[in-house]
Amino acid sequence: MDFFDELNRKLVHLSSLCIPIGIYFLPKRTCVQILFFLTILFLSIEILRMVHRPTSKIFYTFFGSILRRKERFTLTGSTTLLMSSLVCVLIFQKPIAVAALCFLIVGDTMAALVGKTFGRIKVFRKTIEGSLACLGTCIIIVLIVPPLDFVVGLIGAVVATLIELLPIPLDDNFLIPILSGAAMQYMLTFV
């Protein structure tokens, strides 16, 4: 995937900021209903594209250039993002769900763009520069999301950055918000 395809992918990624914004402003029940519907819809499309050739052709015509190679045979990042959003809104307090999803949406985007543009020092097929951009972005998110405790948010930011950096075989669109959110929810017991 070249830089412009990655940029287009990340612009799609950033458009999903409507999810944490919706979680922040809408009642929990409404968010759960919307995310449940969208998750089922996206999963249905994913199954259809994998088993029905005409659907697959249409799907790849529109989205093929922004898919990663592995996504041709697995769920796309969009679907795993919806799944993790649904889990976050169900199990975490609102500020934690919002921050955890923003860590993924904005932090991971910054890691990819900075890493691909300026990254020189490689670790686990990622770059230190990209990971530092992710961490810095996540810390800014912690400062913006009210009423998230800074120390709690900082722990979540570090966890999100580590998940983004480490070569874990599971999709980071699922892992970053779930694990950073779980770390923040756990840390609330000490604050």
Steps between C-alpha positions, in 0.01 A plus 500: 500500500655831396496821703190644331301178548609505866399866525155420354468210742586728792250764381231230512638406842470863619141521376415245768554774760123535474482186719668637816332838442165321485584301812582821683181686405236229457337285767666162551191308385492689169871439445462129567209474257679689223829314544324163520313570175815622321706205626242250372477687167879508452538135604230404248678688222830338602350151482336578165823631349683186612248250360319680217716587199283786359492670841874449530562670164289801596664520843855490360416751228414757766730404786777282356763775491475571873488140620803338647601171340386294801157668497414323177459180703402634842277769645586855400622755750166683472309198625739430787483870593120476522526184708746660742286815517199293601701320768642831630161668530359193677771447761687826561403829653428765239829700527702178485313369195543835323873524581573135412333535159677831433832332588432258218349739248737795540803346673532208261450733203781728618725199562450380143540837331802614703657155491469466122610859436775560755565162658857376494549291816319168454371285783266204429445626140373832640697815571589671825406832340152370420456360849608828658247680279234257621593557865510879463163500324347275766626731777337796324176298484525438876522876554197564278254230616309623805484387784773241450760491779843578353688211665228252401507633144878495488500128587248444220714701258809291579304175461355618167848592375647165603218310328555709186874423507507131593458233230185345645318287242153627595363817335606816684165657406355263757788477747598866544164627631415186697836462677563871556142537623539201733822647640331835564191338654727295729702809597181677610488262798820666630407865437 
